[in-house]
């Protein structure tokens, strides 16, 4: 069975450039999906509801996405990109702390709280995983890499720390706190979590410089 149509990158390579009408329909579906996720959560979102809210037929929707979780993943990635900015103060470690704190704070907002639900949805609908990776995970991982590179160039990170692993450590700590729900998500607690996650990645002097 050919599964390339389920992969966003492969799909765009095979498709011809989209016409303005197709772009409008695509945007309408994503906007409708975002609104529905805020209102009813991921469980309450259905293709029929998306079609009704967006004015785009279910047949057209299925031409662009293999399942509802794929639509939700793309919509969430777009929303998160607009809501959480990447700071650039020239202090890479402090910028990492600020970004990660802002990201977890966003996860607790009405718009961002579907993150955990979306992870679960992607687990039950594997066709959605490439969308979650392309539209949410990959852009953030790529944007964080220069921070780690600058920190390494400044001698702030431990020897051997690579950007990909460091990003997993940082974001993994955030995701676990969010999913487990066993500790406070108050801003000061979020910042403490981020600083602890960074502790093993930084040289002692850089780590101490981040301690209030």
VOKEMAR-610113 format. One record per residue (C-alpha): residue in three letters; x, y negated, z negated; residue number from 0. Coordinates in steps of 0.001 Angstrom, whole numbers. Layout:
<kekes>
<keke><r>ALA</r><east>X</east><north>Y</north><up>Z</up><k>NUM</k></keke>
...
</kekes>
This chain:
<kekes>
<keke><r>UNK</r><east>0</east><north>0</north><up>0</up><k>0</k></keke>
<keke><r>UNK</r><east>1319</east><north>-3475</north><up>884</up><k>1</k></keke>
<keke><r>UNK</r><east>1378</east><north>-5602</north><up>-2275</up><k>2</k></keke>
<keke><r>UNK</r><east>3133</east><north>-8661</north><up>-888</up><k>3</k></keke>
<keke><r>UNK</r><east>-174</east><north>-10512</north><up>-592</up><k>4</k></keke>
<keke><r>UNK</r><east>-394</east><north>-10462</north><up>-4388</up><k>5</k></keke>
<keke><r>UNK</r><east>2886</east><north>-12344</north><up>-4768</up><k>6</k></keke>
<keke><r>UNK</r><east>2532</east><north>-16144</north><up>-4469</up><k>7</k></keke>
<keke><r>UNK</r><east>5838</east><north>-16677</north><up>-2666</up><k>8</k></keke>
<keke><r>UNK</r><east>5198</east><north>-13903</north><up>-154</up><k>9</k></keke>
<keke><r>UNK</r><east>1666</east><north>-15117</north><up>440</up><k>10</k></keke>
<keke><r>UNK</r><east>2774</east><north>-18638</north><up>1333</up><k>11</k></keke>
<keke><r>UNK</r><east>5491</east><north>-17324</north><up>3660</up><k>12</k></keke>
<keke><r>UNK</r><east>2942</east><north>-15345</north><up>5632</up><k>13</k></keke>
<keke><r>UNK</r><east>268</east><north>-18044</north><up>5680</up><k>14</k></keke>
<keke><r>UNK</r><east>125</east><north>-20917</north><up>8107</up><k>15</k></keke>
<keke><r>UNK</r><east>211</east><north>-24464</north><up>6654</up><k>16</k></keke>
<keke><r>UNK</r><east>-3052</east><north>-25179</north><up>4860</up><k>17</k></keke>
<keke><r>UNK</r><east>-5484</east><north>-27674</north><up>6331</up><k>18</k></keke>
<keke><r>UNK</r><east>-6726</east><north>-30658</north><up>4263</up><k>19</k></keke>
<keke><r>UNK</r><east>-10051</east><north>-28915</north><up>3661</up><k>20</k></keke>
<keke><r>UNK</r><east>-8245</east><north>-25850</north><up>2336</up><k>21</k></keke>
<keke><r>UNK</r><east>-6098</east><north>-28022</north><up>59</up><k>22</k></keke>
<keke><r>UNK</r><east>-9197</east><north>-29748</north><up>-1308</up><k>23</k></keke>
<keke><r>UNK</r><east>-10842</east><north>-26398</north><up>-1992</up><k>24</k></keke>
<keke><r>UNK</r><east>-7682</east><north>-25133</north><up>-3686</up><k>25</k></keke>
<keke><r>UNK</r><east>-7514</east><north>-28191</north><up>-5940</up><k>26</k></keke>
<keke><r>UNK</r><east>-11232</east><north>-27978</north><up>-6718</up><k>27</k></keke>
<keke><r>UNK</r><east>-10869</east><north>-24366</north><up>-7839</up><k>28</k></keke>
<keke><r>UNK</r><east>-7930</east><north>-25201</north><up>-10103</up><k>29</k></keke>
<keke><r>UNK</r><east>-9718</east><north>-28209</north><up>-11613</up><k>30</k></keke>
<keke><r>UNK</r><east>-12856</east><north>-26158</north><up>-12245</up><k>31</k></keke>
<keke><r>UNK</r><east>-10822</east><north>-23374</north><up>-13815</up><k>32</k></keke>
<keke><r>UNK</r><east>-9023</east><north>-25794</north><up>-16133</up><k>33</k></keke>
<keke><r>UNK</r><east>-12327</east><north>-27259</north><up>-17282</up><k>34</k></keke>
<keke><r>UNK</r><east>-13837</east><north>-23830</north><up>-17895</up><k>35</k></keke>
<keke><r>UNK</r><east>-10812</east><north>-22648</north><up>-19883</up><k>36</k></keke>
<keke><r>UNK</r><east>-11154</east><north>-25664</north><up>-22163</up><k>37</k></keke>
<keke><r>UNK</r><east>-14877</east><north>-25091</north><up>-22595</up><k>38</k></keke>
<keke><r>UNK</r><east>-15228</east><north>-21320</north><up>-22926</up><k>39</k></keke>
<keke><r>UNK</r><east>-11690</east><north>-19897</north><up>-23146</up><k>40</k></keke>
<keke><r>UNK</r><east>-10234</east><north>-17383</north><up>-20740</up><k>41</k></keke>
<keke><r>UNK</r><east>-12706</east><north>-14644</north><up>-21689</up><k>42</k></keke>
<keke><r>UNK</r><east>-15642</east><north>-16802</north><up>-20645</up><k>43</k></keke>
<keke><r>UNK</r><east>-14176</east><north>-17676</north><up>-17247</up><k>44</k></keke>
<keke><r>UNK</r><east>-15560</east><north>-15705</north><up>-14303</up><k>45</k></keke>
<keke><r>UNK</r><east>-15125</east><north>-16024</north><up>-10558</up><k>46</k></keke>
<keke><r>UNK</r><east>-18825</east><north>-16838</north><up>-10253</up><k>47</k></keke>
<keke><r>UNK</r><east>-18492</east><north>-19649</north><up>-12786</up><k>48</k></keke>
<keke><r>UNK</r><east>-15446</east><north>-21020</north><up>-10999</up><k>49</k></keke>
<keke><r>UNK</r><east>-17322</east><north>-20924</north><up>-7703</up><k>50</k></keke>
<keke><r>UNK</r><east>-20335</east><north>-22662</north><up>-9219</up><k>51</k></keke>
<keke><r>UNK</r><east>-18261</east><north>-25401</north><up>-10838</up><k>52</k></keke>
<keke><r>UNK</r><east>-15944</east><north>-25993</north><up>-7876</up><k>53</k></keke>
<keke><r>UNK</r><east>-18417</east><north>-25627</north><up>-5025</up><k>54</k></keke>
<keke><r>UNK</r><east>-16057</east><north>-23147</north><up>-3347</up><k>55</k></keke>
<keke><r>UNK</r><east>-17464</east><north>-19761</north><up>-2335</up><k>56</k></keke>
<keke><r>UNK</r><east>-16298</east><north>-16593</north><up>-4050</up><k>57</k></keke>
<keke><r>UNK</r><east>-15183</east><north>-15249</north><up>-658</up><k>58</k></keke>
<keke><r>UNK</r><east>-12887</east><north>-18243</north><up>-181</up><k>59</k></keke>
<keke><r>UNK</r><east>-11564</east><north>-17937</north><up>-3726</up><k>60</k></keke>
<keke><r>UNK</r><east>-10609</east><north>-14298</north><up>-3162</up><k>61</k></keke>
<keke><r>UNK</r><east>-8738</east><north>-15299</north><up>4</up><k>62</k></keke>
<keke><r>UNK</r><east>-6344</east><north>-17337</north><up>-2148</up><k>63</k></keke>
<keke><r>UNK</r><east>-6140</east><north>-15390</north><up>-5425</up><k>64</k></keke>
<keke><r>UNK</r><east>-6352</east><north>-11662</north><up>-6222</up><k>65</k></keke>
<keke><r>UNK</r><east>-8109</east><north>-12067</north><up>-9596</up><k>66</k></keke>
<keke><r>UNK</r><east>-9368</east><north>-14654</north><up>-12063</up><k>67</k></keke>
<keke><r>UNK</r><east>-6270</east><north>-14406</north><up>-14282</up><k>68</k></keke>
<keke><r>UNK</r><east>-4140</east><north>-15475</north><up>-11308</up><k>69</k></keke>
<keke><r>UNK</r><east>-6259</east><north>-18615</north><up>-10900</up><k>70</k></keke>
<keke><r>UNK</r><east>-6052</east><north>-19339</north><up>-14623</up><k>71</k></keke>
<keke><r>UNK</r><east>-2271</east><north>-18906</north><up>-14589</up><k>72</k></keke>
<keke><r>UNK</r><east>-1831</east><north>-21384</north><up>-11746</up><k>73</k></keke>
<keke><r>UNK</r><east>-4264</east><north>-23871</north><up>-13288</up><k>74</k></keke>
<keke><r>UNK</r><east>-2588</east><north>-23647</north><up>-16691</up><k>75</k></keke>
<keke><r>UNK</r><east>859</east><north>-24140</north><up>-15177</up><k>76</k></keke>
<keke><r>UNK</r><east>-305</east><north>-27295</north><up>-13438</up><k>77</k></keke>
<keke><r>UNK</r><east>-1942</east><north>-28662</north><up>-16588</up><k>78</k></keke>
<keke><r>UNK</r><east>1109</east><north>-27932</north><up>-18745</up><k>79</k></keke>
<keke><r>UNK</r><east>3413</east><north>-29669</north><up>-16267</up><k>80</k></keke>
<keke><r>UNK</r><east>1364</east><north>-32849</north><up>-16621</up><k>81</k></keke>
<keke><r>UNK</r><east>1011</east><north>-32625</north><up>-20404</up><k>82</k></keke>
<keke><r>UNK</r><east>4548</east><north>-31754</north><up>-21538</up><k>83</k></keke>
<keke><r>UNK</r><east>7411</east><north>-33871</north><up>-20222</up><k>84</k></keke>
<keke><r>UNK</r><east>11121</east><north>-33093</north><up>-20348</up><k>85</k></keke>
<keke><r>UNK</r><east>12936</east><north>-35787</north><up>-22369</up><k>86</k></keke>
<keke><r>UNK</r><east>16279</east><north>-37150</north><up>-21255</up><k>87</k></keke>
<keke><r>UNK</r><east>18037</east><north>-39119</north><up>-23971</up><k>88</k></keke>
<keke><r>UNK</r><east>21516</east><north>-37947</north><up>-23070</up><k>89</k></keke>
<keke><r>UNK</r><east>21619</east><north>-35779</north><up>-26207</up><k>90</k></keke>
<keke><r>UNK</r><east>20900</east><north>-32268</north><up>-24868</up><k>91</k></keke>
<keke><r>UNK</r><east>20373</east><north>-30509</north><up>-28190</up><k>92</k></keke>
<keke><r>UNK</r><east>18009</east><north>-33176</north><up>-29497</up><k>93</k></keke>
<keke><r>UNK</r><east>16183</east><north>-33096</north><up>-26158</up><k>94</k></keke>
<keke><r>UNK</r><east>15744</east><north>-29321</north><up>-26493</up><k>95</k></keke>
<keke><r>UNK</r><east>14321</east><north>-29754</north><up>-29989</up><k>96</k></keke>
<keke><r>UNK</r><east>11919</east><north>-32457</north><up>-28787</up><k>97</k></keke>
<keke><r>UNK</r><east>10770</east><north>-30494</north><up>-25748</up><k>98</k></keke>
<keke><r>UNK</r><east>10197</east><north>-27249</north><up>-27641</up><k>99</k></keke>
<keke><r>UNK</r><east>8371</east><north>-29083</north><up>-30434</up><k>100</k></keke>
<keke><r>UNK</r><east>6138</east><north>-30867</north><up>-27921</up><k>101</k></keke>
<keke><r>UNK</r><east>5474</east><north>-27604</north><up>-26071</up><k>102</k></keke>
<keke><r>UNK</r><east>4310</east><north>-25717</north><up>-29156</up><k>103</k></keke>
<keke><r>UNK</r><east>2257</east><north>-28718</north><up>-30238</up><k>104</k></keke>
<keke><r>UNK</r><east>603</east><north>-28588</north><up>-26805</up><k>105</k></keke>
<keke><r>UNK</r><east>-136</east><north>-24885</north><up>-27283</up><k>106</k></keke>
<keke><r>UNK</r><east>-2225</east><north>-25803</north><up>-30337</up><k>107</k></keke>
<keke><r>UNK</r><east>-4259</east><north>-28453</north><up>-28486</up><k>108</k></keke>
<keke><r>UNK</r><east>-7690</east><north>-27750</north><up>-26933</up><k>109</k></keke>
<keke><r>UNK</r><east>-6054</east><north>-27654</north><up>-23491</up><k>110</k></keke>
<keke><r>UNK</r><east>-3047</east><north>-25560</north><up>-24458</up><k>111</k></keke>
<keke><r>UNK</r><east>-4577</east><north>-23054</north><up>-26858</up><k>112</k></keke>
<keke><r>UNK</r><east>-5492</east><north>-20759</north><up>-23958</up><k>113</k></keke>
<keke><r>UNK</r><east>-1782</east><north>-19889</north><up>-23605</up><k>114</k></keke>
<keke><r>UNK</r><east>-2078</east><north>-16845</north><up>-25866</up><k>115</k></keke>
<keke><r>UNK</r><east>-5326</east><north>-15774</north><up>-24226</up><k>116</k></keke>
<keke><r>UNK</r><east>-3690</east><north>-16098</north><up>-20824</up><k>117</k></keke>
<keke><r>UNK</r><east>-772</east><north>-13892</north><up>-21846</up><k>118</k></keke>
<keke><r>UNK</r><east>-3254</east><north>-11199</north><up>-22850</up><k>119</k></keke>
<keke><r>UNK</r><east>-5210</east><north>-11632</north><up>-19611</up><k>120</k></keke>
<keke><r>UNK</r><east>-2051</east><north>-11189</north><up>-17526</up><k>121</k></keke>
<keke><r>UNK</r><east>-1316</east><north>-7970</north><up>-19402</up><k>122</k></keke>
<keke><r>UNK</r><east>-4674</east><north>-6508</north><up>-18373</up><k>123</k></keke>
<keke><r>UNK</r><east>-4551</east><north>-7918</north><up>-14814</up><k>124</k></keke>
<keke><r>UNK</r><east>-985</east><north>-7228</north><up>-13565</up><k>125</k></keke>
<keke><r>UNK</r><east>-1689</east><north>-8995</north><up>-10269</up><k>126</k></keke>
<keke><r>UNK</r><east>-1700</east><north>-12261</north><up>-12220</up><k>127</k></keke>
<keke><r>UNK</r><east>1847</east><north>-11865</north><up>-13555</up><k>128</k></keke>
<keke><r>UNK</r><east>3589</east><north>-13307</north><up>-10449</up><k>129</k></keke>
<keke><r>UNK</r><east>1362</east><north>-16385</north><up>-10683</up><k>130</k></keke>
<keke><r>UNK</r><east>2114</east><north>-16873</north><up>-14368</up><k>131</k></keke>
<keke><r>UNK</r><east>5819</east><north>-16585</north><up>-13592</up><k>132</k></keke>
<keke><r>UNK</r><east>5823</east><north>-18921</north><up>-10591</up><k>133</k></keke>
<keke><r>UNK</r><east>3532</east><north>-21643</north><up>-11876</up><k>134</k></keke>
<keke><r>UNK</r><east>4320</east><north>-21643</north><up>-15605</up><k>135</k></keke>
<keke><r>UNK</r><east>7455</east><north>-19757</north><up>-16638</up><k>136</k></keke>
<keke><r>UNK</r><east>9838</east><north>-20391</north><up>-13738</up><k>137</k></keke>
<keke><r>UNK</r><east>9486</east><north>-24206</north><up>-13634</up><k>138</k></keke>
<keke><r>UNK</r><east>10143</east><north>-24490</north><up>-17369</up><k>139</k></keke>
<keke><r>UNK</r><east>13092</east><north>-22135</north><up>-17310</up><k>140</k></keke>
<keke><r>UNK</r><east>14598</east><north>-24036</north><up>-14381</up><k>141</k></keke>
<keke><r>UNK</r><east>14052</east><north>-27396</north><up>-16073</up><k>142</k></keke>
<keke><r>UNK</r><east>15688</east><north>-26219</north><up>-19316</up><k>143</k></keke>
<keke><r>UNK</r><east>18850</east><north>-24913</north><up>-17636</up><k>144</k></keke>
<keke><r>UNK</r><east>20508</east><north>-28357</north><up>-17252</up><k>145</k></keke>
<keke><r>UNK</r><east>20053</east><north>-29013</north><up>-20985</up><k>146</k></keke>
<keke><r>UNK</r><east>21982</east><north>-25865</north><up>-21844</up><k>147</k></keke>
<keke><r>UNK</r><east>24609</east><north>-26683</north><up>-19216</up><k>148</k></keke>
<keke><r>UNK</r><east>25120</east><north>-30176</north><up>-20651</up><k>149</k></keke>
<keke><r>UNK</r><east>25259</east><north>-28798</north><up>-24186</up><k>150</k></keke>
<keke><r>UNK</r><east>27892</east><north>-26256</north><up>-23113</up><k>151</k></keke>
<keke><r>UNK</r><east>29950</east><north>-28911</north><up>-21304</up><k>152</k></keke>
<keke><r>UNK</r><east>29882</east><north>-31015</north><up>-24476</up><k>153</k></keke>
<keke><r>UNK</r><east>31106</east><north>-28053</north><up>-26521</up><k>154</k></keke>
<keke><r>UNK</r><east>27880</east><north>-27843</north><up>-28525</up><k>155</k></keke>
<keke><r>UNK</r><east>26951</east><north>-24219</north><up>-27810</up><k>156</k></keke>
<keke><r>UNK</r><east>28708</east><north>-21070</north><up>-28895</up><k>157</k></keke>
<keke><r>UNK</r><east>30989</east><north>-19367</north><up>-26392</up><k>158</k></keke>
<keke><r>UNK</r><east>29198</east><north>-16933</north><up>-24110</up><k>159</k></keke>
<keke><r>UNK</r><east>25738</east><north>-18456</north><up>-24517</up><k>160</k></keke>
<keke><r>UNK</r><east>23997</east><north>-18457</north><up>-21127</up><k>161</k></keke>
<keke><r>UNK</r><east>20995</east><north>-20585</north><up>-20216</up><k>162</k></keke>
<keke><r>UNK</r><east>18627</east><north>-17704</north><up>-19438</up><k>163</k></keke>
<keke><r>UNK</r><east>19165</east><north>-15899</north><up>-22743</up><k>164</k></keke>
<keke><r>UNK</r><east>19148</east><north>-19129</north><up>-24737</up><k>165</k></keke>
<keke><r>UNK</r><east>15823</east><north>-20107</north><up>-23180</up><k>166</k></keke>
<keke><r>UNK</r><east>14358</east><north>-16709</north><up>-24082</up><k>167</k></keke>
<keke><r>UNK</r><east>15476</east><north>-17136</north><up>-27701</up><k>168</k></keke>
<keke><r>UNK</r><east>14005</east><north>-20618</north><up>-27954</up><k>169</k></keke>
<keke><r>UNK</r><east>10697</east><north>-20023</north><up>-26183</up><k>170</k></keke>
<keke><r>UNK</r><east>10305</east><north>-16530</north><up>-27635</up><k>171</k></keke>
<keke><r>UNK</r><east>10333</east><north>-17948</north><up>-31151</up><k>172</k></keke>
<keke><r>UNK</r><east>7594</east><north>-20401</north><up>-30186</up><k>173</k></keke>
<keke><r>UNK</r><east>5428</east><north>-17742</north><up>-28555</up><k>174</k></keke>
<keke><r>UNK</r><east>5711</east><north>-15403</north><up>-31541</up><k>175</k></keke>
<keke><r>UNK</r><east>4736</east><north>-18101</north><up>-34033</up><k>176</k></keke>
<keke><r>UNK</r><east>1761</east><north>-19007</north><up>-31870</up><k>177</k></keke>
<keke><r>UNK</r><east>573</east><north>-15442</north><up>-31262</up><k>178</k></keke>
<keke><r>UNK</r><east>1136</east><north>-14142</north><up>-34795</up><k>179</k></keke>
<keke><r>UNK</r><east>-546</east><north>-17107</north><up>-36445</up><k>180</k></keke>
<keke><r>UNK</r><east>1066</east><north>-16210</north><up>-39773</up><k>181</k></keke>
<keke><r>UNK</r><east>2626</east><north>-19606</north><up>-40483</up><k>182</k></keke>
<keke><r>UNK</r><east>1727</east><north>-23261</north><up>-40155</up><k>183</k></keke>
<keke><r>UNK</r><east>1869</east><north>-24993</north><up>-36785</up><k>184</k></keke>
<keke><r>UNK</r><east>2124</east><north>-28459</north><up>-38328</up><k>185</k></keke>
<keke><r>UNK</r><east>4635</east><north>-30680</north><up>-36458</up><k>186</k></keke>
<keke><r>UNK</r><east>7254</east><north>-30569</north><up>-39224</up><k>187</k></keke>
<keke><r>UNK</r><east>7034</east><north>-26755</north><up>-39381</up><k>188</k></keke>
<keke><r>UNK</r><east>7278</east><north>-26491</north><up>-35608</up><k>189</k></keke>
<keke><r>UNK</r><east>10423</east><north>-28604</north><up>-35602</up><k>190</k></keke>
<keke><r>UNK</r><east>11937</east><north>-26456</north><up>-38357</up><k>191</k></keke>
<keke><r>UNK</r><east>11219</east><north>-23309</north><up>-36320</up><k>192</k></keke>
<keke><r>UNK</r><east>12903</east><north>-24793</north><up>-33256</up><k>193</k></keke>
<keke><r>UNK</r><east>15978</east><north>-25813</north><up>-35236</up><k>194</k></keke>
<keke><r>UNK</r><east>16266</east><north>-22338</north><up>-36763</up><k>195</k></keke>
<keke><r>UNK</r><east>15969</east><north>-20742</north><up>-33314</up><k>196</k></keke>
<keke><r>UNK</r><east>18796</east><north>-22959</north><up>-32076</up><k>197</k></keke>
<keke><r>UNK</r><east>20981</east><north>-22209</north><up>-35101</up><k>198</k></keke>
<keke><r>UNK</r><east>22578</east><north>-19079</north><up>-33631</up><k>199</k></keke>
<keke><r>UNK</r><east>23183</east><north>-20723</north><up>-30257</up><k>200</k></keke>
<keke><r>UNK</r><east>25078</east><north>-23807</north><up>-31401</up><k>201</k></keke>
<keke><r>UNK</r><east>28542</east><north>-24239</north><up>-32817</up><k>202</k></keke>
<keke><r>UNK</r><east>28379</east><north>-25155</north><up>-36526</up><k>203</k></keke>
<keke><r>UNK</r><east>29179</east><north>-28843</north><up>-36005</up><k>204</k></keke>
<keke><r>UNK</r><east>26418</east><north>-29268</north><up>-33397</up><k>205</k></keke>
<keke><r>UNK</r><east>23986</east><north>-27372</north><up>-35591</up><k>206</k></keke>
<keke><r>UNK</r><east>24798</east><north>-29581</north><up>-38562</up><k>207</k></keke>
<keke><r>UNK</r><east>24312</east><north>-32687</north><up>-36455</up><k>208</k></keke>
<keke><r>UNK</r><east>20697</east><north>-31673</north><up>-35833</up><k>209</k></keke>
<keke><r>UNK</r><east>19873</east><north>-31159</north><up>-39512</up><k>210</k></keke>
<keke><r>UNK</r><east>17803</east><north>-34042</north><up>-40930</up><k>211</k></keke>
</kekes>
